[in-house]
Amino acid sequence: MGMFSRLSDIINSNLNAMLDKAEDPQKVVRLIIQEMEDTLVEVRTAAARAIADRKELERRTAAGRREADEWQRRAELAVSKGRDDLAVAALAEKQHAEDELSTLEAQHQELEAGMAKLNDDIAALQGKLTDARNRQQSLARRHDTAAQRLEVRRRVHDERVTSALGRMDYYERRLEQLEGKVESYDLGKAQDLHREFADLEADDRVKEELAALKARMAGKPAGTE
């Protein structure tokens, strides 16, 4: 029927033009689907015309058969009446009707073959159209996901974000320095407190050694050390 070859030419032409312009792939898919839908409408229209032609051929074929049968009846009537001349004429008309009937039947067979091809074309085109629509949905989801990822990447690599993070690092360092100053005072106080306890403990040990020394000396004879 030439429908698919024409569709392929249209799609390839538009597809190449849009790709040359670096158009959105979704637009290309929508264009392909639109072309397929338009072609499906045309194929269905052609099928409707073929069905109408088939009905007309069937009507004309039935009429041709009735006409051939009628001339056959007339030829038999003429023979029964002894009118061979009329019988010959009737048989000639019958032959003419049968020739026309053969032509109509041949046309009917060709039409049936064409309609079978149309039916195959419609089924194939509907299958391709369903597949294209499913792929369009998948492509749309992939496109949205890619666009979202791209936006996130852009924000991550945005100089403003990098600058803001740098300022945060600066403030964190300032805060750490401030906290270090606070902790330095606490460390000094803790050191003084440790020293006081150490002094107390040292004083206790000195007193204990003094007492022990006196006790030893008290137990020694006079004039000895």
C-alpha positions as CSV (number, residue, x, y, z in Angstrom):
1,M,0.0,0.0,0.0
2,G,3.0,2.3,0.4
3,M,1.8,3.6,3.7
4,F,4.8,2.5,5.7
5,S,7.4,3.6,3.2
6,R,5.8,7.1,3.1
7,L,5.6,7.1,6.9
8,S,9.3,6.1,7.1
9,D,10.3,8.9,4.7
10,I,8.4,11.5,6.7
11,I,9.7,10.3,10.1
12,N,13.3,10.1,8.8
13,S,13.1,13.5,7.3
14,N,11.7,15.2,10.4
15,L,13.9,13.2,12.7
16,N,17.1,14.1,10.9
17,A,16.0,17.8,10.8
18,M,15.3,17.8,14.6
19,L,18.5,16.0,15.5
20,D,20.5,18.5,13.4
21,K,18.9,21.2,15.5
22,A,19.7,19.3,18.7
23,E,16.0,19.3,19.6
24,D,14.6,17.7,22.7
25,P,14.4,13.9,22.1
26,Q,10.9,13.9,23.6
27,K,9.8,16.2,20.8
28,V,11.2,13.7,18.2
29,V,9.2,10.9,19.8
30,R,6.0,12.9,19.9
31,L,6.5,13.7,16.2
32,I,7.0,10.0,15.4
33,I,3.9,9.1,17.3
34,Q,1.9,11.9,15.7
35,E,3.0,10.7,12.2
36,M,2.1,7.1,13.1
37,E,-1.3,8.1,14.4
38,D,-2.0,10.2,11.2
39,T,-0.9,7.2,9.1
40,L,-3.1,4.9,11.1
41,V,-6.0,7.2,10.3
42,E,-5.2,7.1,6.6
43,V,-4.9,3.3,6.6
44,R,-8.2,3.0,8.4
45,T,-9.8,5.4,5.9
46,A,-8.4,3.3,3.0
47,A,-9.7,0.2,4.7
48,A,-13.2,1.8,5.0
49,R,-13.1,2.6,1.3
50,A,-12.0,-1.0,0.5
51,I,-14.9,-2.3,2.5
52,A,-17.3,-0.1,0.7
53,D,-15.8,-1.2,-2.7
54,R,-16.2,-4.9,-1.6
55,K,-19.8,-4.4,-0.7
56,E,-20.4,-2.8,-4.1
57,L,-18.6,-5.6,-5.9
58,E,-20.6,-8.2,-4.0
59,R,-23.8,-6.4,-4.9
60,R,-22.8,-6.2,-8.6
61,T,-21.7,-9.9,-8.5
62,A,-25.0,-11.0,-7.1
63,A,-26.8,-9.0,-9.8
64,G,-24.6,-10.5,-12.5
65,R,-25.4,-14.0,-11.3
66,R,-29.1,-13.2,-11.3
67,E,-28.7,-11.8,-14.9
68,A,-26.9,-14.9,-16.1
69,D,-29.5,-17.1,-14.5
70,E,-32.2,-15.1,-16.1
71,W,-30.7,-15.4,-19.6
72,Q,-30.4,-19.1,-19.0
73,R,-34.0,-19.3,-18.1
74,R,-35.0,-17.4,-21.2
75,A,-32.8,-19.6,-23.4
76,E,-34.6,-22.7,-22.0
77,L,-37.9,-21.0,-22.6
78,A,-37.1,-20.2,-26.2
79,V,-36.0,-23.8,-26.9
80,S,-39.2,-25.1,-25.4
81,K,-41.1,-22.8,-27.7
82,G,-39.1,-23.8,-30.7
83,R,-37.4,-20.5,-31.0
84,D,-33.8,-21.5,-31.5
85,D,-32.9,-18.0,-32.7
86,L,-34.1,-16.5,-29.4
87,A,-32.3,-19.2,-27.5
88,V,-29.0,-18.4,-29.3
89,A,-29.5,-14.7,-28.5
90,A,-30.3,-15.5,-24.9
91,L,-27.2,-17.7,-24.6
92,A,-25.1,-15.0,-26.1
93,E,-26.4,-12.5,-23.5
94,K,-25.8,-15.1,-20.8
95,Q,-22.2,-15.5,-22.0
96,H,-21.7,-11.8,-21.8
97,A,-23.1,-11.6,-18.3
98,E,-20.8,-14.5,-17.2
99,D,-17.8,-12.7,-18.7
100,E,-18.7,-9.6,-16.7
101,L,-19.2,-11.8,-13.6
102,S,-15.8,-13.3,-14.0
103,T,-14.3,-9.8,-14.2
104,L,-16.2,-8.8,-11.0
105,E,-15.0,-11.9,-9.2
106,A,-11.4,-11.2,-10.2
107,Q,-11.7,-7.7,-8.9
108,H,-13.3,-9.1,-5.7
109,Q,-10.3,-11.4,-5.2
110,E,-7.8,-8.6,-5.7
111,L,-9.8,-6.4,-3.3
112,E,-9.8,-9.2,-0.6
113,A,-6.0,-9.6,-1.0
114,G,-5.6,-5.8,-0.6
115,M,-7.8,-5.7,2.4
116,A,-5.8,-8.6,4.0
117,K,-2.7,-6.5,3.5
118,L,-4.4,-3.5,5.0
119,N,-5.5,-5.5,8.0
120,D,-1.8,-6.7,8.5
121,D,-0.6,-3.1,8.1
122,I,-3.1,-1.8,10.7
123,A,-2.2,-4.5,13.2
124,A,1.5,-3.9,12.7
125,L,1.1,-0.1,12.9
126,Q,-1.0,-0.4,16.1
127,G,1.7,-2.6,17.6
128,K,4.4,-0.1,16.7
129,L,2.3,2.7,18.0
130,T,1.7,1.0,21.4
131,D,5.5,0.4,21.6
132,A,6.3,4.0,20.7
133,R,3.9,5.3,23.4
134,N,5.4,3.0,26.0
135,R,8.9,4.1,25.1
136,Q,7.7,7.7,25.2
137,Q,6.6,7.3,28.8
138,S,9.9,5.6,29.6
139,L,11.8,8.4,27.9
140,A,9.8,11.0,29.7
141,R,10.7,9.5,33.1
142,R,14.4,9.2,32.1
143,H,14.4,12.7,30.9
144,D,12.9,14.0,34.2
145,T,15.3,12.0,36.2
146,A,18.3,13.2,34.2
147,A,17.1,16.8,34.4
148,Q,16.8,16.5,38.2
149,R,20.2,15.0,38.5
150,L,21.7,17.7,36.3
151,E,20.1,20.4,38.5
152,V,21.5,18.8,41.6
153,R,25.0,18.5,40.0
154,R,24.8,22.2,39.0
155,R,23.9,23.2,42.5
156,V,26.6,21.0,44.0
157,H,29.2,22.6,41.7
158,D,27.8,26.1,42.0
159,E,30.5,28.6,43.0
160,R,28.0,30.2,45.4
161,V,27.7,26.9,47.3
162,T,31.5,26.5,47.3
163,S,31.9,30.0,48.6
164,A,29.3,29.5,51.3
165,L,31.0,26.2,52.4
166,G,34.3,28.1,52.5
167,R,32.7,30.7,54.7
168,M,31.3,28.0,57.0
169,D,34.8,26.5,57.3
170,Y,36.2,29.9,58.2
171,Y,33.5,30.4,60.9
172,E,34.2,26.9,62.2
173,R,37.8,27.7,62.6
174,R,37.0,30.9,64.4
175,L,34.7,29.0,66.7
176,E,37.3,26.4,67.4
177,Q,39.8,29.2,68.3
178,L,37.3,30.7,70.6
179,E,36.6,27.4,72.2
180,G,40.3,26.8,72.6
181,K,40.6,30.1,74.5
182,V,37.8,29.0,76.9
183,E,39.4,25.6,77.4
184,S,42.8,27.2,78.1
185,Y,41.4,29.0,81.1
186,D,39.9,25.8,82.4
187,L,43.2,24.0,81.9
188,G,45.1,26.6,83.9
189,K,42.7,26.3,86.8
190,A,42.9,22.6,86.8
191,Q,46.7,22.8,86.9
192,D,46.7,25.1,90.0
193,L,44.3,22.8,91.7
194,H,46.5,19.8,91.1
195,R,49.5,21.7,92.4
196,E,47.8,22.6,95.7
197,F,46.8,19.0,96.4
198,A,50.4,17.9,95.5
199,D,51.7,20.5,98.0
200,L,49.4,19.2,100.7
201,E,50.5,15.6,100.0
202,A,54.1,16.6,100.1
203,D,53.7,18.4,103.4
204,D,52.1,15.3,104.9
205,R,55.0,13.2,103.8
206,V,57.5,15.7,105.3
207,K,55.7,15.6,108.6
208,E,55.7,11.8,108.6
209,E,59.4,11.7,107.9
210,L,60.1,14.2,110.7
211,A,58.2,12.2,113.2
212,A,60.0,9.0,112.1
213,L,63.3,10.8,112.5
214,K,62.5,12.0,116.0
215,A,61.4,8.5,117.0
216,R,64.6,7.0,115.8
217,M,66.7,9.6,117.5
218,A,64.9,9.2,120.8
219,G,65.7,5.6,120.9
220,K,69.5,6.1,120.4
221,P,72.2,6.3,123.3
222,A,73.5,9.7,124.2
223,G,76.5,11.0,122.2
224,T,75.5,9.0,119.2
225,E,74.0,10.2,116.1
